[in-house]
Amino acid sequence: MTEEKKDKGDKEEEDDDVFPFIEGETIDLVAGNSKWANLSCKWRNDPKVRHYARNIWPQTLEEVKKRFEPLPDKQMRDSIKFTIYHKQSKRPIGSIGFSRINWVNRNANIFAKIGEPEYWGKGIAGEASKLLINYGFTELNFHKIYSGVFTPNKRSLRAAEKLGFEKEGVLKEEMYVDGQYHDVHRFALFKRDWKKNNE
Amino acid sequence: MTDDIPIFIGGENIALIPLNIENIKLYAKWENNPKVRIYSRNILPRTVEEMKKYLEPSDKRPKNEVSFEIWHKKDNKIIGFGEVSDINWYNQQAYIGLLIGEPDYWGQKIGEEATRLLVEYAFNELNIFKLKASILVVNKGSWRCAEKNGFTRVATFKKDMYVNGEYLDNYVYSLLKEDWLKLKK
């Protein structure tokens, strides 16, 4: 089977079981689907993608599949993930979500990853982040959303500022990337500020 | 002697302390006591073994209930338990519940103080937005505890519980954090 045919097959199949949970302009946030495990595995191992997503371990398909397994009943989630689904090309292109959710302190870390580099630089991560942030504040009732960006990731630094995040601090030489230590900038967005900016 | 009491929240006459497996027989005694169980609405015999399940560590994180023993300071005695239960972390709501297992200590405003400590804990430490309490119509002592702490009766479930041969109404009380803060001023 050629790569082209396989892609086509995937697309046809995808149309009837992709249910947008949050609708955007160019993308929707949809629930993850185990049939995308291969794709997710590709993204996680892709050198260009994992450089920014900070994944330094090879990920087997088996490991990735585990991430799609349902949680035990009634367990509070400490992360909530979505697949970013491109509406026009009708294909999943990345993932986004909250991790390290603390339900008492009402805060969480936001992460985003566009796994298909051809979609970089088109404002998609920004659009997806806005949708997710709105969800975090209006549905999950978070007080604060934060994110850590390491210095060379200029794109994410800019994106964070554009979204209204403010720098809270710098963790010196926190992350070892490509042979050297880098600072991590911690950004945070409070619900009250986000509300003001979105009135 | 009281040095080894692991006080978690201290009050005037009582303190809330963690549950303790060594007191399991005491818990079973309270839950089976006819005078007590009318109010705690326990209609099944409770074995010590069953009571032990309350003490099994839960893997739920964050917990959806938090229970304490109520320790009487002066008498150095465990007299009941209190809990914040059915915590819904998405909506930041929970129920508050109390059992004074030693009827000798009824009518001494201990429930009132225990309620106050539990309410403070739920609002100030757990970041709960709204508390509720479900109280049987005949359980006047508990209404008083709730009302003294600012709870208001928001619902009456008609003939909600079958107790001693008849259906009794059940009240739901509620307290919003914002109203509680106003009351404290």
HADDOCK unambig.tbl for C-alpha pairs under 7 A between the chains (distance, minus, plus):
assign (segid A and resid 75 and name CA) (segid B and resid 60 and name CA) 5.94 0.50 0.50
assign (segid A and resid 76 and name CA) (segid B and resid 61 and name CA) 6.31 0.50 0.50
assign (segid A and resid 76 and name CA) (segid B and resid 62 and name CA) 6.80 0.50 0.50
assign (segid A and resid 103 and name CA) (segid B and resid 89 and name CA) 6.07 0.50 0.50
assign (segid A and resid 104 and name CA) (segid B and resid 126 and name CA) 5.67 0.50 0.50
assign (segid A and resid 104 and name CA) (segid B and resid 127 and name CA) 5.81 0.50 0.50
assign (segid A and resid 140 and name CA) (segid B and resid 90 and name CA) 6.23 0.50 0.50
